[in-house]
Amino acid sequence: MHMETTQAVSALVVASLLLCASAAGRPVSTTVAPTPSQVNRQNASAELDDIMARTLESMLAVTPCSTADPYFASAILPHRVGAAEMCDWMAKYGTDPQLRNISDAVYTSPTEIQIFQSMPDVEACTPAPGAAPASLAAPRAKAAGRLSQYPAVAIRSSIAFSLAAGMNGDPNHDFALQMAAHHMASINMARVELLHGTYAPLKALATELIVIQTKQVGQFRQILQNQYSTYI
């Protein structure tokens, strides 16, 4: 793994472990929900957009690997950090009790951290031919185009959807929409691991991730359809 990428991932390890350690003590569902009149929608939308952009750029900063196992283990960590930030955002701006409870479940789920913690047991990442880490400062549109260079090309449609998804400024709607897209990306990465990975513990965790997050995507879709007539 390139030095720059190793340093970036190491920093994310610390941040992610801290987030997970705090998750047990701060479930989203026990925080005080704001009232709709207290929510500044313009600020909320700007903050969520920033989280999504930084998550994508961090995932693209992981050096592409010539094999599926180390790439999956590495790329899932910035994805997890982004999910935790989105749950913190939901705790700050969300008013819907059901969505806040789902956010709590997402925040405290250990599966993605377990995937990354399996990384010491898999072969070190060997950069794919011609691959180079993406710049963290890359514009979002340019970053999205670079996904074609990655082994886990199945995430392209999910990330493209996430970038183009029609947020309406309602934090509850936008959380459900963007977290569904976020989950779809990790589900697709997990499917790539099942198809091309060789390390049994990682493949088992990939299966667990698919089961948990597919259920949550279904919950998000139902809420979006029933409450907002939004179909994804």
MDAnalysis code that builds the backbone (N, CA, C; Angstrom):
import MDAnalysis as mda
import numpy as np

u = mda.Universe.empty(696, n_residues=232, atom_resindex=np.repeat(np.arange(232), 3), trajectory=True)
u.add_TopologyAttr("name", ["N", "CA", "C"] * 232)
u.add_TopologyAttr("resid", np.arange(1, 233))
u.add_TopologyAttr("resname", ["MET", "HIS", "MET", "GLU", "THR", "THR", "GLN", "ALA", "VAL", "SER", "ALA", "LEU", "VAL", "VAL", "ALA", "SER", "LEU", "LEU", "LEU", "CYS", "ALA", "SER", "ALA", "ALA", "GLY", "ARG", "PRO", "VAL", "SER", "THR", "THR", "VAL", "ALA", "PRO", "THR", "PRO", "SER", "GLN", "VAL", "ASN", "ARG", "GLN", "ASN", "ALA", "SER", "ALA", "GLU", "LEU", "ASP", "ASP", "ILE", "MET", "ALA", "ARG", "THR", "LEU", "GLU", "SER", "MET", "LEU", "ALA", "VAL", "THR", "PRO", "CYS", "SER", "THR", "ALA", "ASP", "PRO", "TYR", "PHE", "ALA", "SER", "ALA", "ILE", "LEU", "PRO", "HIS", "ARG", "VAL", "GLY", "ALA", "ALA", "GLU", "MET", "CYS", "ASP", "TRP", "MET", "ALA", "LYS", "TYR", "GLY", "THR", "ASP", "PRO", "GLN", "LEU", "ARG", "ASN", "ILE", "SER", "ASP", "ALA", "VAL", "TYR", "THR", "SER", "PRO", "THR", "GLU", "ILE", "GLN", "ILE", "PHE", "GLN", "SER", "MET", "PRO", "ASP", "VAL", "GLU", "ALA", "CYS", "THR", "PRO", "ALA", "PRO", "GLY", "ALA", "ALA", "PRO", "ALA", "SER", "LEU", "ALA", "ALA", "PRO", "ARG", "ALA", "LYS", "ALA", "ALA", "GLY", "ARG", "LEU", "SER", "GLN", "TYR", "PRO", "ALA", "VAL", "ALA", "ILE", "ARG", "SER", "SER", "ILE", "ALA", "PHE", "SER", "LEU", "ALA", "ALA", "GLY", "MET", "ASN", "GLY", "ASP", "PRO", "ASN", "HIS", "ASP", "PHE", "ALA", "LEU", "GLN", "MET", "ALA", "ALA", "HIS", "HIS", "MET", "ALA", "SER", "ILE", "ASN", "MET", "ALA", "ARG", "VAL", "GLU", "LEU", "LEU", "HIS", "GLY", "THR", "TYR", "ALA", "PRO", "LEU", "LYS", "ALA", "LEU", "ALA", "THR", "GLU", "LEU", "ILE", "VAL", "ILE", "GLN", "THR", "LYS", "GLN", "VAL", "GLY", "GLN", "PHE", "ARG", "GLN", "ILE", "LEU", "GLN", "ASN", "GLN", "TYR", "SER", "THR", "TYR", "ILE"])
u.atoms.positions = np.array([
    [0.847, -1.180, 0.000],
    [0.000, 0.000, 0.000],
    [0.887, 1.235, 0.000],
    [0.575, 2.239, -0.775],
    [1.364, 3.457, -0.816],
    [1.400, 4.111, 0.550],
    [2.520, 4.830, 0.846],
    [2.664, 5.467, 2.151],
    [1.539, 6.443, 2.431],
    [1.176, 7.256, 1.399],
    [0.132, 8.245, 1.604],
    [-1.179, 7.582, 1.997],
    [-1.494, 6.485, 1.311],
    [-2.737, 5.781, 1.589],
    [-2.701, 5.146, 2.971],
    [-1.537, 4.567, 3.334],
    [-1.398, 3.956, 4.653],
    [-1.637, 4.975, 5.750],
    [-1.070, 6.187, 5.578],
    [-1.253, 7.227, 6.575],
    [-2.716, 7.647, 6.667],
    [-3.358, 7.773, 5.501],
    [-4.761, 8.183, 5.486],
    [-5.637, 7.148, 6.170],
    [-5.396, 5.865, 5.862],
    [-6.187, 4.799, 6.469],
    [-5.939, 4.718, 7.961],
    [-4.650, 4.914, 8.393],
    [-4.340, 4.864, 9.816],
    [-5.098, 5.941, 10.578],
    [-5.173, 7.133, 9.999],
    [-5.923, 8.211, 10.638],
    [-7.389, 7.860, 10.742],
    [-7.914, 7.208, 9.698],
    [-9.311, 6.817, 9.714],
    [-9.570, 5.717, 10.731],
    [-8.579, 4.847, 10.934],
    [-8.733, 3.794, 11.942],
    [-8.993, 4.416, 13.306],
    [-8.144, 5.383, 13.674],
    [-8.295, 6.038, 14.976],
    [-9.659, 6.697, 15.089],
    [-10.030, 7.460, 14.049],
    [-11.316, 8.164, 14.085],
    [-12.465, 7.186, 14.188],
    [-12.413, 6.102, 13.418],
    [-13.510, 5.149, 13.393],
    [-13.649, 4.415, 14.716],
    [-12.525, 3.997, 15.291],
    [-12.586, 3.292, 16.560],
    [-13.130, 4.196, 17.660],
    [-12.764, 5.482, 17.627],
    [-13.306, 6.421, 18.598],
    [-14.811, 6.574, 18.425],
    [-15.246, 6.632, 17.168],
    [-16.673, 6.762, 16.896],
    [-17.427, 5.550, 17.419],
    [-16.859, 4.367, 17.194],
    [-17.545, 3.154, 17.632],
    [-17.543, 3.040, 19.153],
    [-16.458, 3.494, 19.777],
    [-16.399, 3.448, 21.230],
    [-17.451, 4.355, 21.844],
    [-17.684, 5.500, 21.190],
    [-18.675, 6.431, 21.717],
    [-20.097, 6.008, 21.374],
    [-20.243, 5.140, 20.390],
    [-21.583, 4.759, 19.941],
    [-22.380, 4.091, 21.055],
    [-21.703, 3.231, 21.834],
    [-22.413, 2.513, 22.890],
    [-22.933, 3.462, 23.961],
    [-22.248, 4.601, 24.131],
    [-22.651, 5.539, 25.150],
    [-23.563, 6.640, 24.650],
    [-23.733, 6.775, 23.340],
    [-24.552, 7.845, 22.811],
    [-25.430, 7.332, 21.679],
    [-26.377, 6.421, 21.979],
    [-27.315, 6.009, 20.933],
    [-28.095, 7.213, 20.428],
    [-28.271, 7.284, 19.116],
    [-28.972, 8.417, 18.536],
    [-30.373, 8.547, 19.101],
    [-31.034, 7.433, 19.354],
    [-32.433, 7.462, 19.765],
    [-32.639, 8.072, 21.141],
    [-31.568, 8.218, 21.953],
    [-31.724, 8.776, 23.283],
    [-31.378, 10.258, 23.335],
    [-30.908, 10.839, 22.243],
    [-30.661, 12.265, 22.222],
    [-31.991, 12.996, 22.052],
    [-31.999, 14.252, 22.403],
    [-33.233, 15.039, 22.309],
    [-33.432, 15.492, 20.865],
    [-34.544, 15.083, 20.294],
    [-34.825, 15.455, 18.906],
    [-35.223, 16.923, 18.824],
    [-34.751, 17.625, 17.802],
    [-35.179, 19.014, 17.629],
    [-36.616, 19.069, 17.131],
    [-37.241, 20.184, 17.301],
    [-38.552, 20.395, 16.691],
    [-38.317, 20.912, 15.275],
    [-39.272, 20.696, 14.367],
    [-39.085, 21.176, 12.991],
    [-38.730, 22.660, 12.917],
    [-39.275, 23.462, 13.816],
    [-39.003, 24.906, 13.770],
    [-37.575, 25.233, 14.188],
    [-36.912, 24.292, 14.872],
    [-35.542, 24.514, 15.315],
    [-34.510, 24.141, 14.256],
    [-34.944, 23.474, 13.203],
    [-34.016, 22.961, 12.192],
    [-33.770, 24.007, 11.104],
    [-32.514, 24.346, 10.899],
    [-32.120, 25.217, 9.801],
    [-31.841, 24.327, 8.596],
    [-32.781, 24.244, 7.682],
    [-32.673, 23.305, 6.571],
    [-31.500, 23.624, 5.649],
    [-31.216, 24.892, 5.463],
    [-30.107, 25.253, 4.589],
    [-28.783, 24.759, 5.164],
    [-28.577, 24.959, 6.454],
    [-27.365, 24.465, 7.090],
    [-27.316, 22.942, 7.070],
    [-28.463, 22.307, 7.325],
    [-28.517, 20.847, 7.346],
    [-28.128, 20.268, 5.991],
    [-28.681, 20.810, 4.914],
    [-28.384, 20.306, 3.573],
    [-26.915, 20.492, 3.226],
    [-26.360, 21.634, 3.594],
    [-24.952, 21.901, 3.294],
    [-24.044, 20.932, 4.050],
    [-24.372, 20.656, 5.305],
    [-23.554, 19.738, 6.102],
    [-23.629, 18.313, 5.564],
    [-24.833, 17.862, 5.188],
    [-24.979, 16.509, 4.657],
    [-24.249, 16.369, 3.328],
    [-24.357, 17.371, 2.484],
    [-23.657, 17.348, 1.202],
    [-22.155, 17.233, 1.419],
    [-21.642, 17.944, 2.414],
    [-20.211, 17.899, 2.717],
    [-19.798, 16.522, 3.206],
    [-20.618, 15.900, 4.059],
    [-20.307, 14.555, 4.551],
    [-20.230, 13.567, 3.395],
    [-21.210, 13.624, 2.493],
    [-21.231, 12.685, 1.375],
    [-20.013, 12.874, 0.481],
    [-19.636, 14.132, 0.232],
    [-18.493, 14.415, -0.636],
    [-17.196, 13.914, -0.010],
    [-17.009, 14.176, 1.284],
    [-15.778, 13.746, 1.954],
    [-15.692, 12.231, 2.046],
    [-16.825, 11.578, 2.238],
    [-16.820, 10.116, 2.292],
    [-16.371, 9.529, 0.968],
    [-16.901, 10.050, -0.127],
    [-16.513, 9.563, -1.445],
    [-15.032, 9.798, -1.693],
    [-14.559, 10.981, -1.385],
    [-13.153, 11.290, -1.629],
    [-12.236, 10.406, -0.790],
    [-12.637, 10.113, 0.457],
    [-11.833, 9.245, 1.312],
    [-11.793, 7.822, 0.778],
    [-12.926, 7.348, 0.252],
    [-12.946, 6.012, -0.331],
    [-12.057, 5.945, -1.569],
    [-12.067, 7.014, -2.345],
    [-11.241, 7.036, -3.546],
    [-9.765, 7.161, -3.219],
    [-9.440, 7.607, -2.007],
    [-8.043, 7.751, -1.609],
    [-7.404, 6.416, -1.265],
    [-8.223, 5.372, -1.118],
    [-7.685, 4.039, -0.857],
    [-7.109, 3.487, -2.157],
    [-5.849, 3.090, -2.120],
    [-5.201, 2.591, -3.320],
    [-5.918, 1.357, -3.861],
    [-6.272, 1.340, -5.139],
    [-6.881, 0.138, -5.724],
    [-5.945, -1.055, -5.594],
    [-6.503, -2.210, -5.339],
    [-5.704, -3.409, -5.136],
    [-5.914, -4.402, -6.271],
    [-4.922, -5.246, -6.456],
    [-5.029, -6.252, -7.512],
    [-5.875, -7.438, -7.089],
    [-6.193, -7.542, -5.804],
    [-7.067, -8.603, -5.303],
    [-8.195, -7.992, -4.491],
    [-9.302, -8.722, -4.355],
    [-10.512, -8.162, -3.761],
    [-10.433, -8.016, -2.249],
    [-9.815, -8.968, -1.537],
    [-9.860, -8.980, -0.073],
    [-9.304, -7.710, 0.571],
    [-8.046, -7.316, 0.269],
    [-7.515, -6.122, 0.945],
    [-8.215, -4.846, 0.531],
    [-8.698, -4.792, -0.704],
    [-9.404, -3.576, -1.122],
    [-10.706, -3.432, -0.353],
    [-11.447, -4.524, -0.223],
    [-12.712, -4.484, 0.501],
    [-12.472, -4.078, 1.953],
    [-11.461, -4.684, 2.592],
    [-11.176, -4.380, 3.994],
    [-10.756, -2.926, 4.179],
    [-10.039, -2.376, 3.205],
    [-9.567, -0.990, 3.307],
    [-10.661, 0.012, 2.987],
    [-11.418, -0.230, 1.923],
    [-12.411, 0.743, 1.465],
    [-13.611, 0.829, 2.390],
    [-13.863, -0.231, 3.169],
    [-15.047, -0.216, 4.031],
    [-14.883, 0.748, 5.193],
    [-13.633, 1.056, 5.588],
    [-13.436, 1.908, 6.755],
    [-13.883, 3.349, 6.525],
    [-13.411, 4.041, 5.471],
    [-13.941, 5.392, 5.249],
    [-15.445, 5.401, 5.021],
    [-15.952, 4.298, 4.465],
    [-17.404, 4.179, 4.300],
    [-18.085, 4.177, 5.666],
    [-17.519, 3.447, 6.617],
    [-18.066, 3.373, 7.978],
    [-17.988, 4.737, 8.669],
    [-16.861, 5.427, 8.517],
    [-16.709, 6.737, 9.141],
    [-17.777, 7.691, 8.604],
    [-18.022, 7.624, 7.296],
    [-19.057, 8.463, 6.700],
    [-20.433, 8.152, 7.260],
    [-20.731, 6.869, 7.454],
    [-22.032, 6.483, 8.011],
    [-22.202, 7.030, 9.426],
    [-21.133, 6.961, 10.231],
    [-21.208, 7.481, 11.598],
    [-21.448, 8.987, 11.590],
    [-20.800, 9.695, 10.670],
    [-21.015, 11.139, 10.572],
    [-22.455, 11.448, 10.170],
    [-23.005, 10.644, 9.263],
    [-24.396, 10.852, 8.861],
    [-25.349, 10.625, 10.028],
    [-25.036, 9.640, 10.888],
    [-25.888, 9.389, 12.051],
    [-25.793, 10.534, 13.054],
    [-24.599, 11.093, 13.222],
    [-24.467, 12.269, 14.081],
    [-25.276, 13.435, 13.507],
    [-25.248, 13.559, 12.190],
    [-26.030, 14.604, 11.510],
    [-27.521, 14.386, 11.773],
    [-27.969, 13.138, 11.713],
    [-29.373, 12.822, 11.956],
    [-29.758, 13.151, 13.395],
    [-28.838, 12.904, 14.333],
    [-29.112, 13.231, 15.725],
    [-29.280, 14.737, 15.912],
    [-28.583, 15.501, 15.100],
    [-28.621, 16.961, 15.198],
    [-29.857, 17.557, 14.538],
    [-30.253, 16.983, 13.380],
    [-31.297, 17.609, 12.583],
    [-32.577, 16.783, 12.426],
    [-32.510, 15.479, 12.630],
    [-33.664, 14.628, 12.358],
    [-34.751, 14.724, 13.415],
    [-36.002, 14.644, 12.972],
    [-37.137, 14.729, 13.894],
    [-38.008, 13.478, 13.887],
    [-37.818, 12.583, 12.926],
    [-38.668, 11.408, 12.802],
    [-38.183, 10.303, 13.751],
    [-39.010, 9.843, 14.702],
    [-38.565, 8.837, 15.682],
    [-38.113, 7.531, 15.042],
    [-38.833, 7.053, 14.018],
    [-38.465, 5.796, 13.383],
    [-37.101, 5.892, 12.720],
    [-36.858, 6.984, 12.013],
    [-35.573, 7.157, 11.346],
    [-34.443, 7.340, 12.354],
    [-34.728, 7.993, 13.455],
    [-33.707, 8.154, 14.486],
    [-33.337, 6.798, 15.097],
    [-34.318, 5.914, 15.241],
    [-34.033, 4.579, 15.744],
    [-33.206, 3.766, 14.752],
    [-33.531, 3.877, 13.468],
    [-32.744, 3.167, 12.459],
    [-31.323, 3.721, 12.436],
    [-31.210, 5.042, 12.569],
    [-29.892, 5.666, 12.617],
    [-29.082, 5.124, 13.792],
    [-29.740, 4.915, 14.913],
    [-29.096, 4.326, 16.091],
    [-28.529, 2.949, 15.748],
    [-29.315, 2.137, 15.053],
    [-28.873, 0.789, 14.690],
    [-27.682, 0.838, 13.739],
    [-27.712, 1.767, 12.801],
    [-26.591, 1.926, 11.868],
    [-25.340, 2.335, 12.634],
    [-25.496, 3.288, 13.554],
    [-24.360, 3.847, 14.289],
    [-23.643, 2.791, 15.119],
    [-24.402, 1.902, 15.745],
    [-23.813, 0.944, 16.672],
    [-23.464, -0.398, 16.034],
    [-23.742, -0.583, 14.751],
    [-23.439, -1.860, 14.092],
    [-21.929, -2.070, 14.011],
    [-21.424, -3.229, 14.464],
    [-19.978, -3.472, 14.465],
    [-19.446, -4.118, 13.190],
    [-20.332, -4.484, 12.262],
    [-19.922, -5.328, 11.142],
    [-18.794, -4.712, 10.315],
    [-18.911, -3.433, 9.949],
    [-17.899, -2.830, 9.093],
    [-16.555, -2.697, 9.794],
    [-16.573, -2.434, 11.110],
    [-15.320, -2.384, 11.851],
    [-14.690, -3.769, 11.923],
    [-15.507, -4.800, 12.084],
    [-14.981, -6.165, 12.100],
    [-14.339, -6.514, 10.768],
    [-14.905, -5.992, 9.682],
    [-14.326, -6.240, 8.358],
    [-12.936, -5.634, 8.293],
    [-12.814, -4.378, 8.735],
    [-11.496, -3.748, 8.679],
    [-10.517, -4.428, 9.623],
    [-10.982, -4.853, 10.806],
    [-10.088, -5.495, 11.761],
    [-9.587, -6.853, 11.268],
    [-10.237, -7.401, 10.238],
    [-9.764, -8.641, 9.635],
    [-8.585, -8.399, 8.710],
    [-8.309, -7.130, 8.402],
    [-7.293, -6.806, 7.413],
    [-5.903, -7.339, 7.751],
    [-5.454, -7.330, 9.041],
    [-4.114, -7.868, 9.319],
    [-3.950, -9.316, 8.908],
    [-5.062, -10.031, 8.765],
    [-4.996, -11.440, 8.405],
    [-5.071, -11.691, 6.899],
    [-5.233, -10.618, 6.121],
    [-5.264, -10.794, 4.680],
    [-3.987, -10.255, 4.084],
    [-3.683, -10.706, 2.888],
    [-2.457, -10.300, 2.214],
    [-2.427, -8.787, 2.029],
    [-1.256, -8.200, 2.206],
    [-1.112, -6.751, 2.053],
    [-1.562, -6.313, 0.672],
    [-2.106, -5.126, 0.619],
    [-2.630, -4.616, -0.638],
    [-1.513, -4.388, -1.642],
    [-1.653, -4.967, -2.823],
    [-0.731, -4.728, -3.924],
    [-1.442, -3.841, -4.924],
    [-0.917, -2.629, -5.183],
    [-1.614, -1.727, -6.111],
    [-1.892, -2.375, -7.459],
    [-3.085, -2.133, -7.957],
    [-3.424, -2.632, -9.286],
    [-2.571, -1.922, -10.326],
    [-2.276, -2.568, -11.451],
    [-1.441, -1.947, -12.477],
    [-1.961, -0.581, -12.901],
    [-1.078, 0.417, -12.844],
    [-1.442, 1.757, -13.299],
    [-2.306, 2.530, -12.327],
    [-2.555, 1.978, -11.153],
    [-3.447, 2.639, -10.206],
    [-2.685, 3.637, -9.351],
    [-3.354, 4.692, -8.962],
    [-2.769, 5.698, -8.086],
    [-3.865, 6.244, -7.187],
    [-3.519, 6.622, -5.961],
    [-4.544, 7.177, -5.062],
    [-5.155, 8.438, -5.644],
    [-6.447, 8.586, -5.472],
    [-7.122, 9.800, -5.934],
    [-6.829, 10.942, -4.978],
    [-6.749, 12.147, -5.471],
    [-6.524, 13.309, -4.641],
    [-7.735, 13.559, -3.750],
    [-7.467, 13.836, -2.473],
    [-8.561, 14.131, -1.567],
    [-9.263, 15.431, -1.935],
    [-8.576, 16.263, -2.714],
    [-9.162, 17.548, -3.094],
    [-9.890, 17.476, -4.428],
    [-9.986, 16.279, -4.993],
    [-10.628, 16.155, -6.310],
    [-12.081, 16.588, -6.240],
    [-12.544, 17.321, -7.236],
    [-13.961, 17.686, -7.272],
    [-14.822, 16.439, -7.286],
    [-16.019, 16.550, -6.773],
    [-16.893, 15.375, -6.659],
    [-17.164, 14.730, -8.005],
    [-17.453, 15.520, -9.014],
    [-17.777, 14.935, -10.316],
    [-16.581, 14.184, -10.880],
    [-15.402, 14.775, -10.742],
    [-14.193, 14.118, -11.234],
    [-13.918, 12.851, -10.445],
    [-14.129, 12.928, -9.130],
    [-13.908, 11.763, -8.282],
    [-14.828, 10.625, -8.675],
    [-16.085, 10.945, -8.974],
    [-17.039, 9.902, -9.360],
    [-16.584, 9.208, -10.637],
    [-16.013, 9.963, -11.562],
    [-15.542, 9.378, -12.807],
    [-14.383, 8.423, -12.610],
    [-13.590, 8.634, -11.555],
    [-12.429, 7.786, -11.304],
    [-12.810, 6.402, -10.806],
    [-14.061, 6.213, -10.423],
    [-14.454, 4.912, -9.904],
    [-14.253, 3.797, -10.918],
    [-14.236, 4.143, -12.201],
    [-14.053, 3.119, -13.228],
    [-12.685, 2.459, -13.122],
    [-11.730, 3.071, -12.397],
    [-10.391, 2.500, -12.250],
    [-10.339, 1.437, -11.164],
    [-11.393, 1.293, -10.375],
    [-11.331, 0.462, -9.206],
    [-11.863, -0.940, -9.450],
    [-11.283, -1.937, -8.747],
    [-11.783, -3.307, -8.885],
    [-13.257, -3.414, -8.527],
    [-13.694, -2.715, -7.497],
    [-15.088, -2.811, -7.062],
    [-15.961, -1.871, -7.882],
    [-15.992, -2.107, -9.196],
    [-16.733, -1.210, -10.084],
    [-18.226, -1.250, -9.826],
    [-18.685, -2.250, -9.076],
    [-20.122, -2.357, -8.799],
    [-20.639, -1.211, -7.944],
    [-19.744, -0.447, -7.285],
    [-20.224, 0.658, -6.454],
    [-20.539, 1.892, -7.287],
    [-20.186, 1.900, -8.561],
    [-20.344, 3.122, -9.349],
    [-21.788, 3.607, -9.394],
    [-22.721, 2.707, -9.647],
    [-24.110, 3.141, -9.782],
    [-24.648, 3.691, -8.470],
    [-24.246, 3.096, -7.340],
    [-24.717, 3.562, -6.045],
    [-24.165, 4.939, -5.708],
    [-22.874, 5.149, -5.971],
    [-22.265, 6.449, -5.694],
    [-22.847, 7.506, -6.623],
    [-23.029, 7.165, -7.882],
    [-23.619, 8.126, -8.822],
    [-25.019, 8.514, -8.377],
    [-25.764, 7.532, -7.892],
    [-27.106, 7.824, -7.385],
    [-27.029, 8.755, -6.184],
    [-26.085, 8.463, -5.291],
    [-25.942, 9.268, -4.087],
    [-25.635, 10.715, -4.431],
    [-24.775, 10.939, -5.415],
    [-24.399, 12.293, -5.798],
    [-25.556, 13.027, -6.470],
    [-26.387, 12.284, -7.190],
    [-27.448, 12.913, -7.974],
    [-28.810, 12.866, -7.288],
    [-28.893, 12.163, -6.145],
    [-30.187, 11.973, -5.485],
    [-30.838, 13.316, -5.173],
    [-32.137, 13.356, -5.394],
    [-32.866, 14.608, -5.237],
    [-33.247, 14.902, -3.806],
    [-32.368, 15.542, -3.073],
    [-32.699, 15.942, -1.710],
    [-33.700, 17.095, -1.759],
    [-34.644, 17.098, -0.820],
    [-35.667, 18.146, -0.828],
    [-35.535, 19.129, 0.337],
    [-34.456, 18.968, 1.150],
    [-34.232, 19.890, 2.252],
    [-34.823, 19.446, 3.571],
    [-35.697, 18.433, 3.543],
    [-36.242, 17.868, 4.779],
    [-35.208, 16.878, 5.330],
    [-34.632, 17.126, 6.504],
    [-33.584, 16.243, 7.015],
    [-33.992, 14.783, 7.117],
    [-35.260, 14.510, 7.463],
    [-35.701, 13.116, 7.564],
    [-35.684, 12.438, 6.199],
    [-36.244, 13.091, 5.217],
    [-36.251, 12.579, 3.850],
    [-34.833, 12.404, 3.337],
    [-33.995, 13.411, 3.534],
    [-32.657, 13.384, 2.953],
    [-31.754, 12.363, 3.626],
    [-31.945, 12.146, 4.929],
    [-31.185, 11.098, 5.605],
    [-31.549, 9.736, 5.046],
    [-32.847, 9.451, 4.939],
    [-33.291, 8.157, 4.418],
    [-32.774, 7.939, 2.996],
    [-32.836, 8.979, 2.177],
    [-32.407, 8.880, 0.788],
    [-30.905, 8.619, 0.685],
    [-30.129, 9.419, 1.407],
    [-28.679, 9.309, 1.290],
    [-28.123, 8.090, 2.016],
    [-28.707, 7.705, 3.141],
    [-28.218, 6.507, 3.812],
    [-28.576, 5.256, 3.023],
    [-29.704, 5.272, 2.334],
    [-30.036, 4.142, 1.457],
    [-28.991, 4.006, 0.359],
    [-28.623, 5.138, -0.254],
    [-27.592, 5.113, -1.298],
    [-26.252, 4.682, -0.716],
    [-25.946, 5.166, 0.472],
    [-24.700, 4.810, 1.155],
    [-24.640, 3.303, 1.406],
    [-25.745, 2.743, 1.892],
    [-25.813, 1.301, 2.114],
    [-25.687, 0.528, 0.802],
    [-26.307, 1.025, -0.247],
    [-26.242, 0.328, -1.534],
    [-24.801, 0.208, -2.013],
    [-23.979, 1.214, -1.717],
    [-22.569, 1.152, -2.105],
    [-21.846, 0.043, -1.347],
    [-22.055, -0.037, -0.028],
    [-21.366, -1.077, 0.741],
    [-21.901, -2.463, 0.404],
    [-23.197, -2.570, 0.115],
    [-23.759, -3.855, -0.302],
    [-23.110, -4.316, -1.602],
    [-22.948, -3.403, -2.542],
    [-22.327, -3.767, -3.810],
    [-20.860, -4.126, -3.630],
    [-20.153, -3.417, -2.740],
    [-18.769, -3.787, -2.456],
    [-18.713, -5.180, -1.837],
    [-19.663, -5.476, -0.946],
    [-19.693, -6.796, -0.318],
    [-19.973, -7.890, -1.350],
    [-20.820, -7.588, -2.331],
    [-21.097, -8.569, -3.387],
    [-19.855, -8.845, -4.219],
    [-19.061, -7.805, -4.463],
    [-17.800, -8.003, -5.185],
    [-16.872, -8.906, -4.372],
    [-16.844, -8.681, -3.063],
    [-16.019, -9.533, -2.197],
    [-16.481, -10.991, -2.267],
    [-17.780, -11.219, -2.268],
    [-18.280, -12.597, -2.352],
    [-17.918, -13.253, -3.672],
    [-17.921, -12.460, -4.739],
    [-17.609, -12.997, -6.060],
    [-16.123, -13.252, -6.248],
    [-15.277, -12.338, -5.741],
    [-13.856, -12.379, -6.080],
    [-12.932, -12.571, -4.889],
    [-13.451, -12.451, -3.671],
    [-12.610, -12.642, -2.497],
    [-12.307, -14.109, -2.242],
    [-11.244, -14.346, -1.484],
    [-10.829, -15.717, -1.183],
    [-10.697, -15.977, 0.315],
    [-10.778, -14.919, 1.122],
    [-10.557, -15.045, 2.560],
    [-11.892, -15.270, 3.254],
    [-12.082, -16.475, 3.824],
    [-13.380, -16.890, 4.360],
    [-13.948, -15.948, 5.424],
    [-13.155, -15.482, 6.410],
    [-13.747, -14.577, 7.415],
    [-14.293, -13.288, 6.815],
    [-13.599, -12.739, 5.831],
    [-14.087, -11.526, 5.178],
    [-15.364, -11.803, 4.408],
    [-15.427, -12.941, 3.750],
    [-16.617, -13.289, 2.978],
    [-17.819, -13.489, 3.905],
    [-17.584, -14.046, 5.086],
    [-18.668, -14.217, 6.059],
    [-19.181, -12.865, 6.539],
    [-18.256, -11.941, 6.803],
    [-18.663, -10.598, 7.227],
    [-19.367, -9.861, 6.101],
    [-18.934, -10.092, 4.866],
    [-19.599, -9.476, 3.719],
    [-21.049, -9.955, 3.633],
    [-21.263, -11.234, 3.867],
    [-22.624, -11.777, 3.857],
    [-23.470, -11.149, 4.955],
    [-22.887, -11.005, 6.153],
    [-23.606, -10.389, 7.274],
    [-23.977, -8.943, 6.947],
    [-23.041, -8.206, 6.357],
    [-23.301, -6.820, 5.986],
    [-24.462, -6.729, 5.006],
    [-24.480, -7.614, 4.010],
    [-25.541, -7.598, 2.999],
    [-26.904, -7.820, 3.650],
    [-26.988, -8.781, 4.561],
    [-28.255, -9.088, 5.217],
    [-28.751, -7.892, 6.033],
    [-27.875, -7.317, 6.875],
    [-28.269, -6.223, 7.756],
    [-28.657, -4.985, 6.953],
    [-27.804, -4.598, 6.006],
    [-28.032, -3.342, 5.309],
    [-29.122, -3.450, 4.243],
    [-29.342, -4.627, 3.684],
    [-30.458, -4.796, 2.764],
    [-31.782, -4.585, 3.498],
    [-31.872, -5.092, 4.726],
    [-33.081, -4.875, 5.537],
    [-33.285, -3.390, 5.801],
    [-32.208, -2.688, 6.134],
    [-32.322, -1.258, 6.423],
    [-32.672, -0.453, 5.176],
    [-32.119, -0.830, 4.031],
    [-32.491, -0.152, 2.781],
    [-33.985, -0.319, 2.532],
    [-34.511, -1.509, 2.818],
    [-35.944, -1.733, 2.668],
    [-36.760, -0.821, 3.580],
    [-36.271, -0.607, 4.794],
    [-36.959, 0.295, 5.712],
    [-36.929, 1.732, 5.188],
    [-35.778, 2.152, 4.690],
    [-35.669, 3.500, 4.136],
    [-36.600, 3.674, 2.940],
    [-36.647, 2.676, 2.077],
    [-37.511, 2.758, 0.896],
    [-38.978, 2.866, 1.289],
    [-39.384, 2.084, 2.272],
    [-40.783, 2.116, 2.711],
    [-41.143, 3.486, 3.265],
    [-40.270, 4.054, 4.072],
    [-40.517, 5.383, 4.635],
    [-40.581, 6.429, 3.529],
    [-39.642, 6.364, 2.597],
    [-39.615, 7.338, 1.508],
    [-40.871, 7.249, 0.643],
    [-41.318, 6.031, 0.378],
    [-42.511, 5.852, -0.448],
    [-43.773, 6.305, 0.284],
    [-43.912, 5.870, 1.541],
    [-45.149, 6.133, 2.272],
    [-45.292, 7.584, 2.722],
    [-44.189, 8.195, 3.081],
    [-44.259, 9.547, 3.643],
    [-43.940, 10.660, 2.645],
    [-43.180, 10.316, 1.603],
    [-42.708, 11.372, 0.702],
    [-42.966, 11.092, -0.774],
    [-43.539, 9.924, -1.084],
    [-43.768, 9.523, -2.491],
    [-42.469, 9.574, -3.280],
    [-41.369, 9.221, -2.625],
    [-40.061, 9.139, -3.269],
    [-39.744, 7.670, -3.494],
    [-39.407, 7.318, -4.715],
    [-39.158, 5.926, -5.060],
    [-37.703, 5.764, -5.521],
    [-37.007, 4.819, -4.889],
    [-35.607, 4.549, -5.249],
    [-35.422, 3.058, -5.459],
])
